[in-house]
Structure formats: structure tokens, C-alpha cells
Amino acid sequence: MYFVLFRKHYKEYLVELINRYALDPAELMDCQELRTVIVREYMQVPEKKRGEKDDAYRQQLFELVSANIKLERKAVARIGEEEGAVVAGNEDEAGNVVDVEDN
């Protein structure tokens, strides 16, 4: 029981960090994960050329994902704040990520 609750809160915490610091999870994905993202977006997955190195193919997939699938900037509920508290607009006018306390 407690493991399930801990796991849920840990995932929420990770999502908060990803959103707060505008991290791109695609940078950590391997070829299979990138292909899955491409398929989910109803895009055609490029074939791996004969003799093409895995790193080069992964880079090709990553560039396709980065160019065509943008991360949405969403308001993020802060861990530890009252329920329903939402942090909106974690960016300044120049698009730089800022902490809410900085505003």
C-alpha cells in the first residue's frame, strides 16, 4: 500500500522537476523509446540504413522528435503546497525558466 503511494508521489515529483526546469526527456531515450514516441504521434519512423551506427540512427530519431514534437509548458502543482495550489507561467518574457519566488 505505502509503496504505491510513494511511487505515485515520486512520479509527480519527477514530472514537476521536468516541467519546472524545461527538461526534455527525449534526450535520455534510446532508439526504441524514440520510435515509440514517433509512432504515437502518427509519424513515419525512418528506417535504419544498412551499416548505420546505432548512435547516428538514435540522433536521427531524436532530431525528428525534437523538431516535430514540442513539450507543452503547463502550470505545475508544487509538491508540499496546499492542495489546488498551482504555479503558472514558469517563464519570464524572454522565455527563460524562473522559479516562482523570483517573480
MDAnalysis code that builds the backbone (N, CA, C; Angstrom):
import MDAnalysis as mda
import numpy as np

u = mda.Universe.empty(309, n_residues=103, atom_resindex=np.repeat(np.arange(103), 3), trajectory=True)
u.add_TopologyAttr("name", ["N", "CA", "C"] * 103)
u.add_TopologyAttr("resid", np.arange(1, 104))
u.add_TopologyAttr("resname", ["MET", "TYR", "PHE", "VAL", "LEU", "PHE", "ARG", "LYS", "HIS", "TYR", "LYS", "GLU", "TYR", "LEU", "VAL", "GLU", "LEU", "ILE", "ASN", "ARG", "TYR", "ALA", "LEU", "ASP", "PRO", "ALA", "GLU", "LEU", "MET", "ASP", "CYS", "GLN", "GLU", "LEU", "ARG", "THR", "VAL", "ILE", "VAL", "ARG", "GLU", "TYR", "MET", "GLN", "VAL", "PRO", "GLU", "LYS", "LYS", "ARG", "GLY", "GLU", "LYS", "ASP", "ASP", "ALA", "TYR", "ARG", "GLN", "GLN", "LEU", "PHE", "GLU", "LEU", "VAL", "SER", "ALA", "ASN", "ILE", "LYS", "LEU", "GLU", "ARG", "LYS", "ALA", "VAL", "ALA", "ARG", "ILE", "GLY", "GLU", "GLU", "GLU", "GLY", "ALA", "VAL", "VAL", "ALA", "GLY", "ASN", "GLU", "ASP", "GLU", "ALA", "GLY", "ASN", "VAL", "VAL", "ASP", "VAL", "GLU", "ASP", "ASN"])
u.atoms.positions = np.array([
    [0.830, -1.198, 0.000],
    [0.000, 0.000, 0.000],
    [0.872, 1.260, 0.000],
    [1.824, 1.331, 0.950],
    [2.648, 2.527, 1.053],
    [3.551, 2.699, -0.166],
    [3.997, 1.567, -0.733],
    [4.849, 1.638, -1.912],
    [4.109, 2.291, -3.073],
    [2.839, 1.946, -3.232],
    [2.041, 2.516, -4.319],
    [1.921, 4.022, -4.140],
    [1.660, 4.486, -2.933],
    [1.553, 5.923, -2.674],
    [2.895, 6.621, -2.886],
    [3.971, 6.011, -2.388],
    [5.292, 6.590, -2.569],
    [5.635, 6.697, -4.043],
    [5.359, 5.658, -4.788],
    [5.668, 5.649, -6.227],
    [4.893, 6.745, -6.954],
    [3.617, 6.899, -6.618],
    [2.792, 7.928, -7.253],
    [3.359, 9.323, -6.970],
    [3.697, 9.592, -5.728],
    [4.233, 10.909, -5.375],
    [5.606, 11.132, -5.985],
    [6.390, 10.073, -6.085],
    [7.710, 10.191, -6.702],
    [7.574, 10.547, -8.182],
    [6.638, 9.930, -8.881],
    [6.397, 10.257, -10.294],
    [5.927, 11.702, -10.433],
    [5.036, 12.135, -9.553],
    [4.570, 13.523, -9.596],
    [5.730, 14.481, -9.378],
    [6.617, 14.136, -8.465],
    [7.787, 14.961, -8.187],
    [8.692, 15.038, -9.416],
    [8.926, 13.921, -10.078],
    [9.759, 13.915, -11.281],
    [9.143, 14.759, -12.395],
    [7.835, 14.649, -12.581],
    [7.152, 15.456, -13.599],
    [7.273, 16.933, -13.261],
    [7.153, 17.267, -11.972],
    [7.307, 18.661, -11.551],
    [8.692, 19.186, -11.916],
    [9.722, 18.391, -11.660],
    [11.087, 18.818, -11.987],
    [11.284, 18.977, -13.491],
    [10.754, 18.046, -14.249],
    [10.857, 18.126, -15.709],
    [10.209, 19.399, -16.213],
    [9.011, 19.700, -15.721],
    [8.306, 20.903, -16.158],
    [8.973, 22.179, -15.653],
    [9.396, 22.178, -14.404],
    [9.978, 23.385, -13.812],
    [11.246, 23.802, -14.537],
    [12.086, 22.846, -14.881],
    [13.375, 23.171, -15.487],
    [13.401, 22.936, -16.995],
    [12.225, 22.752, -17.585],
    [12.079, 22.574, -19.026],
    [13.027, 21.504, -19.569],
    [13.082, 20.381, -18.867],
    [13.927, 19.276, -19.301],
    [13.234, 18.512, -20.414],
    [14.008, 17.990, -21.321],
    [13.461, 17.228, -22.436],
    [13.779, 15.757, -22.214],
    [12.776, 14.933, -21.862],
    [13.034, 13.526, -21.606],
    [13.544, 12.777, -22.839],
    [13.325, 13.315, -24.033],
    [13.795, 12.644, -25.254],
    [15.314, 12.531, -25.275],
    [15.988, 13.424, -24.582],
    [17.447, 13.370, -24.545],
    [17.951, 12.096, -23.877],
    [17.130, 11.482, -23.036],
    [17.527, 10.280, -22.318],
    [17.001, 8.991, -22.949],
    [16.194, 9.112, -23.986],
    [15.557, 7.942, -24.588],
    [16.502, 7.194, -25.519],
    [16.294, 5.880, -25.564],
    [17.038, 5.070, -26.522],
    [16.237, 4.982, -27.827],
    [16.766, 4.245, -28.792],
    [16.120, 4.164, -30.110],
    [14.692, 3.639, -30.028],
    [14.482, 2.589, -29.251],
    [13.147, 2.003, -29.147],
    [12.155, 2.995, -28.551],
    [12.554, 3.701, -27.530],
    [11.664, 4.685, -26.906],
    [11.359, 5.835, -27.858],
    [12.354, 6.285, -28.602],
    [12.125, 7.361, -29.575],
    [11.195, 6.892, -30.692],
    [11.371, 5.646, -31.144],
    [10.465, 5.105, -32.171],
    [9.035, 5.062, -31.642],
    [8.871, 4.692, -30.381],
    [7.533, 4.637, -29.774],
    [6.894, 6.020, -29.754],
    [7.660, 7.037, -29.412],
    [7.139, 8.408, -29.401],
    [6.707, 8.816, -30.806],
    [7.503, 8.494, -31.791],
    [7.194, 8.846, -33.182],
    [5.910, 8.157, -33.636],
    [5.759, 6.877, -33.321],
    [4.553, 6.129, -33.698],
    [3.326, 6.714, -33.012],
    [3.455, 7.080, -31.739],
    [2.321, 7.667, -31.003],
    [1.854, 8.978, -31.609],
    [2.747, 9.667, -32.271],
    [2.394, 10.937, -32.916],
    [1.964, 10.743, -34.370],
    [1.764, 9.497, -34.769],
    [1.307, 9.148, -36.116],
    [2.264, 9.652, -37.194],
    [3.537, 9.584, -36.882],
    [4.563, 9.968, -37.847],
    [5.244, 8.700, -38.357],
    [5.840, 8.811, -39.528],
    [6.536, 7.670, -40.104],
    [7.926, 7.548, -39.480],
    [8.235, 6.357, -39.009],
    [9.537, 6.101, -38.405],
    [10.548, 5.841, -39.516],
    [11.643, 6.608, -39.549],
    [12.651, 6.369, -40.588],
    [13.320, 5.008, -40.385],
    [13.624, 4.361, -41.494],
    [14.312, 3.077, -41.451],
    [15.775, 3.290, -41.098],
    [16.327, 2.348, -40.364],
    [17.753, 2.383, -40.081],
    [18.474, 1.849, -41.315],
    [19.393, 2.655, -41.811],
    [20.117, 2.273, -43.023],
    [21.090, 1.142, -42.721],
    [21.316, 0.328, -43.712],
    [22.256, -0.783, -43.565],
    [23.639, -0.227, -43.235],
    [24.221, -0.729, -42.177],
    [25.546, -0.285, -41.768],
    [25.558, 0.984, -40.930],
    [24.380, 1.593, -40.743],
    [24.312, 2.816, -39.945],
    [24.540, 2.476, -38.471],
    [25.373, 3.250, -37.829],
    [25.671, 3.018, -36.408],
    [24.462, 3.402, -35.564],
    [24.316, 2.717, -34.435],
    [23.184, 2.969, -33.541],
    [23.136, 4.417, -33.075],
    [24.302, 4.997, -32.763],
    [24.339, 6.387, -32.290],
    [23.829, 7.358, -33.348],
    [24.205, 7.127, -34.597],
    [23.765, 8.002, -35.686],
    [22.261, 7.865, -35.906],
    [21.755, 6.634, -35.836],
    [20.316, 6.407, -36.008],
    [19.536, 7.035, -34.861],
    [20.034, 6.881, -33.631],
    [19.380, 7.491, -32.480],
    [19.335, 9.001, -32.625],
    [20.423, 9.591, -33.101],
    [20.475, 11.040, -33.302],
    [19.442, 11.475, -34.338],
    [19.290, 10.698, -35.402],
    [18.291, 10.998, -36.430],
    [16.886, 10.969, -35.835],
    [16.593, 9.949, -35.025],
    [15.284, 9.846, -34.382],
    [15.066, 11.006, -33.403],
    [16.093, 11.321, -32.636],
    [15.999, 12.409, -31.664],
    [15.716, 13.740, -32.369],
    [16.413, 14.004, -33.464],
    [16.193, 15.253, -34.203],
    [14.776, 15.322, -34.760],
    [14.251, 14.191, -35.224],
    [12.879, 14.152, -35.730],
    [11.886, 14.479, -34.609],
    [12.091, 13.877, -33.454],
    [11.210, 14.129, -32.314],
    [11.330, 15.582, -31.861],
    [12.546, 16.066, -31.735],
    [12.761, 17.440, -31.260],
    [12.173, 18.483, -32.199],
    [12.258, 18.236, -33.493],
    [11.776, 19.207, -34.470],
    [10.254, 19.207, -34.610],
    [9.619, 18.073, -34.340],
    [8.195, 17.952, -34.641],
    [7.280, 17.795, -33.436],
    [7.838, 17.471, -32.294],
    [7.012, 17.241, -31.113],
    [7.512, 18.163, -30.011],
    [6.755, 19.183, -29.739],
    [7.143, 20.175, -28.732],
    [6.537, 19.826, -27.383],
    [7.321, 20.041, -26.336],
    [6.804, 19.866, -24.987],
    [5.878, 21.021, -24.668],
    [4.724, 20.703, -24.076],
    [3.811, 21.753, -23.644],
    [4.267, 22.280, -22.303],
    [4.264, 23.582, -22.156],
    [4.566, 24.198, -20.858],
    [3.250, 24.283, -20.107],
    [3.145, 23.545, -19.032],
    [1.913, 23.532, -18.248],
    [2.172, 24.115, -16.871],
    [1.116, 24.611, -16.273],
    [1.209, 25.023, -14.878],
    [1.410, 23.770, -14.044],
    [2.267, 23.869, -13.058],
    [2.650, 22.698, -12.283],
    [2.254, 22.900, -10.831],
    [1.599, 21.918, -10.262],
    [1.285, 21.968, -8.831],
    [2.564, 21.663, -8.075],
    [2.919, 22.513, -7.146],
    [4.132, 22.333, -6.358],
    [3.912, 21.276, -5.294],
    [4.859, 20.384, -5.139],
    [4.815, 19.400, -4.077],
    [4.958, 20.149, -2.749],
    [4.135, 19.797, -1.772],
    [4.250, 20.405, -0.457],
    [3.383, 21.637, -0.261],
    [2.791, 22.169, -1.314],
    [1.906, 23.309, -1.146],
    [0.482, 22.806, -0.935],
    [-0.417, 23.703, -0.564],
    [-1.785, 23.291, -0.329],
    [-2.343, 22.645, -1.583],
    [-3.275, 21.736, -1.367],
    [-3.916, 21.082, -2.497],
    [-4.639, 22.139, -3.329],
    [-4.486, 22.062, -4.616],
    [-5.123, 23.010, -5.503],
    [-4.252, 24.202, -5.835],
    [-3.143, 24.387, -5.128],
    [-2.243, 25.493, -5.443],
    [-1.525, 25.174, -6.742],
    [-1.498, 26.130, -7.628],
    [-0.891, 25.903, -8.929],
    [0.117, 26.999, -9.215],
    [1.230, 26.592, -9.808],
    [2.254, 27.536, -10.219],
    [2.068, 27.757, -11.710],
    [1.784, 28.959, -12.114],
    [1.552, 29.237, -13.527],
    [2.692, 30.047, -14.087],
    [3.006, 29.795, -15.354],
    [3.977, 30.608, -16.068],
    [5.357, 30.596, -15.460],
    [6.069, 29.522, -15.601],
    [7.413, 29.416, -15.059],
    [8.448, 30.033, -15.994],
    [8.064, 30.984, -16.821],
    [8.981, 31.618, -17.770],
    [8.830, 33.125, -17.693],
    [9.945, 33.836, -17.902],
    [9.868, 35.294, -17.996],
    [9.584, 35.688, -19.440],
    [9.597, 36.987, -19.725],
    [9.266, 37.469, -21.064],
    [10.198, 36.930, -22.140],
    [11.434, 36.627, -21.780],
    [12.422, 36.130, -22.747],
    [12.328, 34.614, -22.902],
    [11.433, 33.955, -22.162],
    [11.304, 32.520, -22.266],
    [12.234, 31.750, -21.350],
    [12.939, 32.453, -20.455],
    [13.833, 31.788, -19.506],
    [13.022, 31.222, -18.356],
    [13.400, 30.012, -17.919],
    [12.708, 29.389, -16.810],
    [13.100, 30.088, -15.520],
    [12.091, 30.491, -14.749],
    [12.337, 31.164, -13.479],
    [11.543, 30.466, -12.397],
    [12.030, 30.544, -11.182],
    [11.302, 29.997, -10.055],
    [10.235, 31.013, -9.659],
    [9.129, 30.549, -9.162],
    [8.017, 31.427, -8.831],
    [8.416, 32.460, -7.788],
    [9.273, 32.076, -6.842],
    [9.690, 33.015, -5.818],
    [10.468, 34.186, -6.415],
    [11.041, 34.028, -7.630],
    [11.795, 35.087, -8.283],
    [10.907, 36.184, -8.861],
    [9.618, 35.856, -9.091],
    [8.713, 36.806, -9.752],
    [8.263, 37.891, -8.814],
])
